[in-house]
Amino acid sequence: MRIRYTAPLLATVVTVVVLVAVFVNRGGTTPAPSLPDLPSAAAESPRPAVLNPLPSNAPAPVASSVANQLAGAARDPGLGAELDGEVLDPSTGAVLWARGSDDPEPPASTTKLLTGTAALLSLGPNARLATTAVRSGDTVYLVGGGDVTLVATHTPAGVTTYPQPASLAQLARQTAAALATGALKRVRLAVDATAWTGPRLARGWSPSYVTEGDVAPPSALELDEGRIDPADPFAARSPTPALQTGQVFATQLRHDGVRVRGSVTSGFAPSGATPLGSVSSPTVAELVQRMLTTSDDDLAEALGRAIALHDHQPADFAGAAAAVKARVVSVGVLAAAVSLYDTSGLSHHDRVSPQALVTVLRADVRNPILSPVIEGLPIAGLTGTLAMRYRTLPASEAAGVVRAKTGTLTGVNTLAGEVVDRSGRLLVFAFLAPRAPLPSLTEAALDRLAARLARCGCGVAS
């Protein structure tokens, strides 16, 4: 089974000032190799930098310094029988430390780095996912467009939620108003989730993922990510999320004066049906940030299918995995380094090499279009899945400095992200422990490993 993150799910974003660079464009003793041409998303307007740049005169890191700094921490018994990883200078592309870095290993939720990067490349940061209502005859169709962040009603006044999700209640009001204009107030209701296809579980998924609240069976129409109790972030998920959404919509329509006959059914909205209303998700940039900060498996699968549809692949597990892989290959990842069966990292059959992860991270820190990936990374000791880590020495010395995506499956712990060394140089890293003895021990060992990079004066030979 997957071991779930037990800290509270982030609902409110607190602005934290951290001296970490998002974009790197510095000179060095070694000319930076050219990156592959980026897909068409690069034509989007560049996003403004949200963090101050690092000093341009920070010394280039020396591989021997990094190796000496990591030597002891890499032998920590908490890491288990195997540690694979890579540390890279994204400014020059120089590999500073590597151990089994080209060996594909179970990535767990660090898979989401690939998914977030692919979503921004494919869809662009400003795209949104729509949920619509249309009418054909006396039947209203609630049509899902893959926005699993849809909520029943907006958050109460005075409560700040970021990003602000779309509201099913707003769509119900639009629909009721449109029906009233047409003098039709007695309707049947059907839900259309046919935008996505394929099985309910990916290869390597446990059926308990649904009952234990990790993820809903993938559906293009979901409310509160399919949670049976929206107030509980770890609530079991509905086995039929589309019908669950339709039942809530029917209640809202009745509240707004529409008479809904019979029970909610499933159907395919005919082409040419009359539009009644539409609500849209937050932007893809905001969705990527949310997915990475909270390690949102449901949202990761939704973004994977959105990429698949945009890139002309089937909107199922295989199509989404293929689409994500193709996009990260376009920024320099070796095809042989990635084998995916989902886009969340829940599958025990997924394989990604540390080299692939740092290649993606390098693209993220060098291309402004991909900056939401870096902005969404949990901050050590402060946000998301790292909020309760980096609390004790020696790892606490890197609190606020390390930004990284965590990964946890039974027997697997991973950490991949960025860190600024003591000299002010930005480094990217990926550490994978595929035979982890105990999550708490392995997570602490990984944190100490990343903290060693933060304390490294890596520009000095040793």
C-alpha positions in Angstrom: 0.0 0.0 0.0 1.0 3.6 -0.4 1.9 5.4 2.9 0.0 8.6 3.0 1.2 12.0 4.1 -0.4 12.7 7.4 0.2 16.4 7.8 -2.9 18.6 7.2 -3.6 19.3 3.5 -2.7 22.8 2.5 -5.8 24.9 2.0 -4.4 28.3 2.7 -1.2 29.5 1.2 1.2 31.5 3.4 3.7 33.7 1.6 7.2 32.7 2.7 10.3 34.6 1.6 13.0 32.1 0.8 16.4 32.9 -0.7 16.2 30.3 -3.5 16.6 31.1 -7.1 14.0 30.0 -9.6 15.9 30.9 -12.8 19.6 30.3 -13.4 21.5 32.1 -16.1 25.0 32.5 -15.0 28.4 32.2 -16.6 30.9 29.5 -15.5 34.2 28.0 -16.4 32.4 25.4 -18.5 30.1 26.6 -21.3 26.5 25.6 -20.8 25.4 22.9 -23.3 22.4 23.9 -25.4 19.0 22.5 -24.3 16.7 20.8 -26.7 14.2 23.1 -28.4 11.1 23.4 -26.2 7.6 22.7 -27.5 5.1 25.4 -28.6 4.3 26.3 -24.9 7.5 28.3 -24.9 5.7 30.9 -27.1 3.5 31.9 -24.1 4.3 35.1 -22.4 7.1 34.5 -19.9 6.0 34.4 -16.2 7.6 37.0 -14.0 10.2 35.8 -11.5 8.8 35.5 -8.0 12.1 35.1 -6.2 15.2 37.2 -6.3 18.1 35.9 -8.5 21.1 34.4 -6.9 24.4 36.2 -7.0 26.0 35.9 -10.4 29.5 35.5 -9.0 28.8 32.4 -7.0 31.7 30.0 -7.6 31.1 27.0 -9.8 30.8 23.8 -7.7 33.6 21.3 -7.7 32.6 17.6 -8.0 35.2 16.5 -5.4 33.7 18.9 -2.8 30.2 17.5 -3.4 31.4 14.0 -3.2 33.3 14.6 0.1 30.2 16.4 1.5 27.9 13.6 0.8 30.2 10.7 1.5 29.1 10.0 5.1 25.4 10.9 4.7 25.2 8.5 1.7 26.2 5.6 3.9 23.5 6.3 6.4 21.9 2.9 7.3 18.5 4.6 7.3 18.7 4.7 3.5 18.5 0.9 3.3 20.4 -1.4 1.1 20.5 0.9 -2.0 20.8 4.6 -2.8 20.8 5.9 -6.3 21.1 9.6 -7.1 22.5 12.5 -9.0 23.5 16.1 -8.2 23.8 18.5 -11.0 24.7 22.1 -11.6 21.9 23.4 -13.7 23.8 26.4 -14.9 26.5 24.4 -16.7 25.0 20.9 -16.8 28.0 19.5 -14.9 27.3 16.3 -13.0 28.7 16.8 -9.5 27.8 13.5 -7.9 26.3 10.3 -9.2 25.5 6.8 -8.0 23.4 4.5 -10.2 22.1 7.7 -11.7 21.1 6.0 -15.0 19.3 3.1 -13.3 15.5 3.4 -13.5 14.0 2.9 -10.0 10.6 3.3 -8.5 10.1 7.1 -8.3 7.0 7.1 -6.2 5.5 10.7 -6.2 8.6 12.3 -7.7 6.8 11.1 -10.9 4.7 14.3 -10.4 7.8 16.4 -11.5 7.5 14.8 -14.9 3.7 15.3 -15.0 3.9 18.9 -13.9 6.6 19.7 -16.5 4.7 17.9 -19.2 1.4 19.7 -18.4 3.1 23.1 -18.7 4.8 22.2 -22.0 1.7 20.6 -23.5 -1.2 22.8 -22.2 0.6 26.0 -21.3 0.4 27.7 -17.9 -2.8 29.6 -18.6 -5.0 26.8 -19.8 -8.1 25.8 -17.7 -10.3 22.7 -17.5 -14.1 23.3 -18.0 -17.1 21.6 -16.5 -20.2 22.3 -18.6 -24.0 21.8 -18.7 -25.8 21.3 -22.0 -29.4 20.5 -23.0 -30.8 18.1 -25.6 -34.6 17.8 -25.5 -35.7 17.6 -21.9 -32.4 16.2 -20.7 -29.7 18.2 -19.1 -26.2 16.7 -19.4 -23.5 17.6 -16.8 -20.3 17.2 -18.8 -16.9 16.6 -17.1 -13.8 18.1 -18.6 -11.3 16.7 -16.2 -11.5 19.3 -13.4 -11.2 17.1 -10.3 -10.8 20.2 -8.1 -14.4 21.1 -8.6 -16.2 21.8 -5.3 -19.9 22.0 -4.3 -19.8 25.6 -3.2 -17.3 28.3 -2.9 -15.4 28.7 0.3 -17.1 30.9 3.0 -16.5 34.6 3.1 -13.3 35.4 4.9 -11.6 32.1 4.1 -8.8 32.3 1.6 -8.2 29.2 -0.6 -5.5 29.1 -3.2 -6.1 28.3 -5.9 -9.8 29.1 -5.9 -11.6 26.1 -7.4 -14.7 26.2 -9.6 -18.0 25.8 -8.0 -20.8 23.3 -9.0 -23.3 25.6 -7.3 -22.4 28.4 -9.7 -22.9 26.1 -12.6 -26.3 25.1 -11.2 -27.3 28.7 -11.0 -26.3 29.3 -14.6 -28.1 26.2 -15.7 -31.3 27.2 -13.9 -31.3 30.7 -15.3 -30.8 29.3 -18.8 -33.6 26.8 -18.4 -35.9 29.5 -17.1 -35.2 31.6 -20.2 -36.4 28.7 -22.3 -39.4 28.1 -20.1 -38.2 24.5 -19.4 -38.3 23.7 -15.7 -38.9 20.0 -15.7 -35.9 18.0 -16.8 -34.0 14.8 -16.6 -30.3 14.8 -15.6 -27.5 12.7 -17.0 -23.8 12.8 -16.4 -21.2 12.6 -19.1 -17.7 11.5 -18.1 -16.8 10.0 -21.4 -13.9 12.3 -22.0 -11.7 9.7 -20.2 -11.6 6.0 -21.0 -9.8 2.9 -19.7 -9.7 0.9 -16.5 -10.4 2.1 -13.0 -7.0 1.0 -11.7 -3.6 1.2 -13.2 -1.2 -1.7 -13.3 0.6 -1.7 -10.0 -2.3 0.0 -8.1 -4.0 -1.6 -5.1 -7.8 -1.5 -4.8 -7.2 -0.1 -1.3 -6.1 3.2 -2.9 -9.8 4.1 -3.4 -11.1 2.8 0.0 -8.2 4.3 1.9 -8.6 7.7 0.3 -5.5 8.0 -1.8 -7.2 8.5 -5.2 -10.6 8.2 -6.9 -11.2 5.8 -9.8 -10.2 8.2 -12.7 -13.2 10.1 -13.9 -13.5 13.2 -16.1 -16.3 14.4 -13.7 -15.5 14.5 -10.0 -16.5 16.6 -7.1 -14.0 17.2 -4.3 -11.7 14.7 -6.0 -14.4 12.0 -5.4 -14.2 12.2 -1.6 -17.2 10.8 0.2 -16.7 13.3 3.0 -15.3 16.5 1.4 -14.3 17.8 4.9 -11.9 15.0 5.4 -8.8 15.1 3.2 -8.2 11.4 3.8 -11.8 10.2 3.3 -12.5 7.2 1.2 -13.3 8.0 -2.5 -16.6 7.3 -4.2 -16.5 4.2 -6.5 -18.7 6.2 -8.9 -17.5 9.8 -8.7 -19.5 11.0 -11.8 -22.8 9.9 -10.4 -21.9 11.3 -7.0 -21.3 14.7 -8.7 -24.6 14.4 -10.6 -26.6 13.7 -7.5 -25.2 16.9 -5.8 -25.9 18.9 -9.0 -29.5 17.6 -9.0 -30.0 18.8 -5.5 -28.6 22.2 -6.4 -30.8 22.5 -9.4 -33.9 21.8 -7.3 -32.8 24.4 -4.9 -32.6 26.9 -7.8 -36.2 26.0 -8.9 -35.6 23.3 -11.5 -37.7 20.2 -11.2 -35.4 17.2 -11.9 -37.4 14.0 -12.7 -36.2 10.5 -11.8 -32.7 9.5 -10.8 -29.4 10.7 -12.3 -28.2 8.5 -15.2 -25.0 8.3 -17.3 -25.1 9.3 -20.9 -23.2 10.9 -23.8 -24.2 14.5 -24.5 -25.2 14.7 -28.2 -23.2 17.0 -30.5 -25.1 20.2 -31.1 -26.7 20.2 -27.6 -27.6 23.6 -26.3 -25.1 25.2 -23.9 -26.5 26.1 -20.5 -23.5 27.1 -18.5 -19.8 26.5 -17.8 -17.3 26.9 -15.0 -13.5 26.6 -15.2 -10.7 25.3 -13.0 -7.7 27.3 -11.8 -5.0 27.7 -14.4 -2.7 24.8 -15.2 0.1 26.7 -13.5 -1.9 26.8 -10.3 -3.0 23.2 -10.6 0.6 22.1 -11.1 1.7 24.0 -7.9 -1.2 22.4 -5.9 -0.4 19.0 -7.2 3.3 19.2 -6.2 2.9 21.0 -2.9 0.4 18.5 -1.5 1.4 15.5 -3.6 -2.2 15.3 -5.0 -2.5 11.9 -6.7 -6.0 12.6 -8.1 -4.9 15.8 -9.7 -1.8 14.2 -11.1 -3.9 11.7 -12.9 -6.2 14.4 -14.2 -3.4 16.5 -15.6 -2.0 13.3 -17.3 -5.2 12.8 -19.1 -5.5 16.5 -20.1 -2.0 16.1 -21.6 -3.0 13.0 -23.4 -6.1 14.6 -24.9 -4.1 17.7 -26.0 -1.4 15.5 -27.5 -3.8 13.2 -29.4 -3.3 10.1 -27.1 -6.1 8.0 -25.6 -7.3 9.5 -22.3 -6.5 6.5 -20.2 -3.5 5.4 -18.1 -1.4 4.2 -21.0 -2.1 7.3 -23.1 -1.4 9.7 -20.3 1.8 7.9 -19.4 2.9 8.0 -23.1 2.1 11.7 -23.4 4.0 12.7 -20.3 7.0 10.6 -21.3 7.1 12.2 -24.8 7.0 15.7 -23.4 9.9 15.1 -20.9 11.9 13.4 -23.7 11.5 16.7 -25.6 13.6 18.5 -22.9 16.4 16.0 -22.9 15.3 13.0 -20.9 16.4 9.7 -22.3 13.5 7.5 -23.4 15.0 4.4 -21.8 15.1 6.2 -18.4 11.4 6.4 -18.0 8.7 3.7 -17.9 5.3 4.8 -16.5 2.0 3.1 -15.8 0.4 6.2 -14.4 1.1 9.9 -13.9 0.9 10.1 -10.1 3.6 7.6 -9.1 1.2 5.4 -7.2 2.2 2.4 -9.4 4.9 0.1 -8.0 5.8 -0.7 -11.6 6.8 2.9 -12.5 10.5 3.4 -13.2 12.5 6.7 -13.5 16.2 7.2 -13.2 17.7 9.9 -11.0 19.3 11.3 -14.2 15.9 11.8 -15.7 14.6 13.6 -12.7 17.5 16.1 -12.6 17.2 16.6 -16.3 13.6 17.6 -15.8 14.5 19.9 -12.8 17.2 21.5 -14.9 14.7 22.4 -17.6 12.3 23.7 -14.9 14.9 26.1 -13.4 16.1 27.3 -16.8 12.8 27.9 -18.6 10.3 30.6 -17.2 7.3 28.7 -18.7 8.2 25.8 -16.3 8.7 27.9 -13.2 5.4 26.7 -11.6 7.1 23.4 -11.0 9.8 25.0 -8.9 7.2 27.3 -7.2 5.1 24.3 -6.3 7.9 22.3 -4.7 7.4 21.8 -0.9 9.7 24.0 1.2 11.7 22.2 3.9 10.1 22.7 7.3 7.5 25.0 6.0 5.0 23.8 3.4 3.3 20.7 1.9 4.8 17.3 2.4 7.9 18.8 3.8 6.1 20.9 6.4 6.8 18.5 9.3 10.3 17.5 8.2 13.6 19.3 8.6 12.6 20.1 12.2 15.7 18.7 14.0 19.4 19.0 13.6 21.3 18.5 11.4 18.6 18.6 8.8 16.9 21.7 10.3 19.9 23.8 9.1 18.5 23.4 5.6 14.9 24.4 6.5 13.7 27.0 4.1 16.6 26.3 1.8 15.7 22.9 0.3 12.7 22.8 -2.0 11.9 19.2 -3.1 9.2 16.7 -4.1 8.9 13.8 -1.8 7.9 10.2 -2.8 6.7 7.4 -0.6 5.5 3.9 -1.4 5.9 0.8 0.7 9.6 0.1 0.8 10.4 3.2 -1.4 11.4 6.7 -0.4 12.5 9.4 -2.8 13.4 13.1 -2.7 14.2 15.3 -5.7 14.4 19.1 -6.0 16.8 22.1 -5.6 19.0 23.6 -3.0 21.3 26.6 -2.7 24.7 25.7 -1.4 26.7 27.8 1.1 28.4 29.6 -1.8 25.1 30.8 -3.2 25.0 28.3 -6.1 21.8 26.5 -7.1 22.0 22.7 -7.4 19.4 20.2 -8.4 19.4 16.7 -7.0 17.5 13.4 -7.0 17.9 10.7 -4.3 16.1 7.4 -4.6 16.1 4.7 -1.9 14.2 1.8 -3.5 14.8 -0.6 -0.6 13.9 1.6 2.3 13.8 -0.1 5.7 11.3 2.2 7.5 9.7 5.4 6.2 10.6 7.6 9.1 14.2 6.5 9.1 14.6 6.8 5.4 12.9 10.2 5.1 15.2 11.6 7.9 18.3 10.1 6.1 17.2 11.7 2.8 16.7 15.0 4.5 20.1 14.9 6.0 21.6 14.1 2.6 19.9 17.2 1.0 21.0 19.3 4.0 24.6 18.3 3.4 24.3 20.0 0.0 22.9 23.2 1.7 26.0 23.3 4.0 28.4 22.6 1.2 30.9 25.2 0.1 30.9 23.3 -3.1 32.9 25.9 -5.1 36.1 25.0 -3.1 38.1 21.9 -4.1 38.8 19.5 -1.2 
